[in-house]
Amino acid sequence: MNILGKRYYFFAFSLILIVSGLTLLGINGVPLSIDFTGGSLLELQFENGKTPDTATIVSIYEKSNIDDAQVTATEIGSVIIRSSFLTNEVRDEVLTTLRESSGGDITVVRFDSVGPSIGAQVTQRAAIAIAVASILVVLFIIWSFRKVENAFRYGVCAILAMVHDIAIIFSITGIGAYFFNWQIDSLFLTALLTVIGFSMQDTIVVFDRIRENSNILRRLEYEKLVNHSIVQTLQRSINTQLMTVEFLLLALALFGGVTLQEFAIVLLVGLLSGTYSSIFVAAPILVLWEKREWQTWFGRGASA
């Protein structure tokens, strides 16, 4: 099975998927939730046939000096209203006015409120957590492969695979935000850190097999050695992901409810990307680096 012979097809596939989603994020902006920006989220369930229209809800908020309310209807018939920070007094005032306007009872499904300073702290600490995790993983890989020639390449390729997975996650989030009004919240951060860990684990498994085979199959050409190592770990990687994680996440995405659906889908796609990148991105980049193929990308060195 010549996997590395098709490496540029894999690179192109990843590039198309990443660019499409990141383009949507660039056009529409990063959809940060109140966990990062600060603000309030109020989800209400009205009686059947008595749900006010969006304009009515927005005007009620404006009467309470809240002029940035955004109203979204859910699949279960509730209404989610996002706005700047609401105090308990303002929230009660809004609920009273909504009851009078709708002429029916209202059930508060959930109410989340985060101050602006707390949102800024969460954003800062999230960035620090991702940066520290990335640095520690690279240092670990470089130390583990210190006896292998060009050990730093393995660390760099592992980071590139991790960046690939992070880009895939943000890309799928950009697509979800455009079509389904997804937002980046604290659960998204949990999914992101989980994917980073799984991605590094799969990449290290592949790299470790390459290290073992480099001592056993010393006379084998490097590309064939890496391809042989990938084939040896392919079944293990696929079976481990499908049997232990992906089927469970798929069930959670289908039947876990609206609040967990986005988290489950992001984690599902992210873990698939982690397995994909360790086999079809990280290892091929090692071969590309070893053969210095960029020298012939634009025609230079083709005659040689």
N, C-alpha and C positions, 0 to 999 in steps of 0.2 A: 504494500500500500504506500504509494508515493504521495505523502501529505505535503511535504515541503515543496514539491514541484508545482503546487498550486498556491503558493504563499501569497502571490500578488492578488489573486482573486479574493483571498481572505482579507487582505489589507483594504481592498476596494470596497468590500461589503461593509466592513467596520466604518470606513470613512463616510460612506453614503448614509448609514444609519445615524452616525454621530452628527454629521453636518446638518441633516434635515431637522433633527430635534433641537440642536443648539441654535439654528437659524430662527426657529419659532421662539425660543427663549430670548434671543437678541431683539426680535421685533416686538414681542409683547412684554418683555421684562421678566425678571425672576419672580415667580408668584410666592413670595414669603408669607407665611401665616403669622398670626398674632404672637406665636411663640418667639419670633425673631423681631418683629416690628413693634410689638406692643399693641394693645387694643382689646376689643371685646368681640366675642362670638356668642350670639343668642340664637338657639334653635327652638322654634315654636311649632306646636301641633294645634291647628285650629279644627273646629267642628266641620263636618262635611258640608261643603257648599258655602262656607262662611269665611273663607280665606280672603283677606283683602288683596287688592292688586299691588304691584310693586310701587307705583306712584303714591298710593295712600300710605304705605309703610314708610317710604322715604320722607314724605311730608310730616308724618308724626314724629319722626326722629328730628327733622329740622325744627319743629316747634320746641324741642328740648335742647336746641343749640348744638345738635349733632348733624353736620352737613356732609358727611362722607359715608353714609350707610350704603352697603351693597347687599342686595337681596338675591338669594338663590333658592330655587325650589328643588327638593330632593325627590328621589324615586319613590320614597315611602309616603309622600304627601306632606311632609313637614317643610318649614321655611327656615333657611339659615340667613341670619342678618349679621354681617361683619361691619364694624365701625371702629372709631377711635374709642379710647378707654371710657367705660361707663361706670359711674359709681352706683352703689346699691339704690340710692335715692332716685337717680335718673332712670335706672332700669325699671324700678317699680312704677315710676311715672309713665314710662313708655308702655308698659304692660297694661296699666289701667286705661290709657287712651286707646290701645289696640282692642281691648275687650269692649269698650263702648262703641268703637267703630265697626267691629265685626258683628256685634250683637250675639255673641256666643262665648262659650268657655274656651280658655287657652291653657294648654299644657306646656310647661317649660321642659323640653327634652334635655337640654344642657345649656349651661352658661359658663363660658371660660373668659377670664379677664386677666390680662398681663400688662403691667405698667411698662412704659417706654424704656426705663433704665434696666429693668430685668430682661427685656427683649434684647437690648444691646449686649448685656453680659452673656446671654445664651449664644448669640452670634459669635462673639469673640472667643468664647471657650470652645465652641464647636470647631472653629478654624484651628485653634491651638491643638485640640485633640487629634484632628486629622493629620496635622503637620508632624506632631510628635510620634504618632503611630507609624507614619511613613518613614521617618528617619530611623527609628529603632529597627524596623523591618529590614531596611537596606543594610544597616550595620551588622545585623545578625546574618544576613545572607553572605556579605563579604567575609565575615569571620568564618562562617561554616565552610566556605569554598576557598579558603585561603591557600590551600595546597594545590589548587587547580590553576592552570595557566590562564592569565587574564581574568582573575576572579572578579574584578570590579565590573566586568561586562555582565555577569549574572545579576549583580545588584541593580545595575542600570536597567537591564531588560525587565527585571521584576517590577521596578518602579514604572516603566513604560506600560506594562500590562495593567498595573493598578490604575494609572491615569486613564487608560483605555476604558476600564470598568467604571470609573467615576464619570467619565464623559458619557458612557452609555446610560448610566442612571439619570444624569441630568437631561440627556436627550429624551429618554422615555417620559421623564417628568414634564419636559416642555411640550411633548405631544399630548400627554394627559391633561396638562393645564389648558391647552388650546381647545381640546374637544370635550373634556369632562370637568373643567374648573378645578383641577387638582391644585394643591398648595404644598409648599415645603414647610413641614412642621417638625416637631421633636421626634416623631416616629420615623420620618424620613432620615434624620440623622442616625437613628438606631440602625436602620436598614443599610445606610452607607457604611458605617463602621463594620457591620457584620459582613458585608460584601468584601470589604478590604481584607478582612481576616481570612475569609474563605478563598479569595483570589490568591493571596500569598501562599496559603497552604497548598493549593493545587500547583502553583508555579514551582514551589520548592520540591514537590514530589517529582515533577518532570525533570527539573534541573538535577536532582539527586540521582535519578536514573542515568542521566547523561554523564555525570561524574563517575558513577560506577562503571559504565560501559567504556569510558575513556581510558580506564586502567586495564580493562579486559581486551577491548578491541582497538588496540593502539594503531594498527596498520590500516584500519578502515578510514576512508575519507570522512572528513568532519560532517558534511551534510548527510551522508548515509548513516553515520553514527547517531546523529540527532534524530533523524527520521525513524531509525530502529528503536530508539529510546521512547519516542512519542507513541509508536505503535504498541510497545510493551505496557505503557501506562494508560492507553486510551480506554480500554474496557473498564479498568478500575475507576477512572475518573467519571465516566458516564454512569456506571452502575451505582457508585456512591452517591452522586448527586440525585439521580432519579429515584432511587429506592428510599433514601433517607430524608430527603429535603423537598424535592420539587413536587412530588405527588401531594405531600401534606400542604405545601404552600398553594398549590392549585385548588385544593379543596377549600382552603381558607379564603382564597380570592373569590371563589364561586358562591360559598355559603356562609362566609364569616360576617356578613353585614356591611353596611355602608362605611362605618367608621374605620374598619380594618381592611377594606378592599384595596385602597390605594397602597397602604403599607405592604400588603401581601403581594401585589403585582410588582411593585418596585423591587422587593426582595427576590421574587421569583425571577424576574428578568436579570437582576444584578448577579445572582448566583449562577445563572446560565452563562452570563457574560464572563464570570470569573473562571468557569471551566473552559469556556471557548478561548479566552485570552491566553491561558496557560499553555494550551496546545497549539493554537493557530496564530498567536501573536508573539508571545514571549520567545518561544523556541525558534520560530522563523527569523526573528530579529537577530538572534544569536548567529544564525547562519549568514544572514545578510551582512552582519558586522564582520564576521570572520573572512568572508569573500570580498568585502569592500565593494559591494555591488553598486553603490551610489556613483561610482566612477564611470559607469556605463549607462546611467539613466538618461543622459542627454547626448548620447552618441560618442562621448569621449572614451577612448580606449577600446572601441568596438573592433577596430582592425586588429589590435593586439590580441 
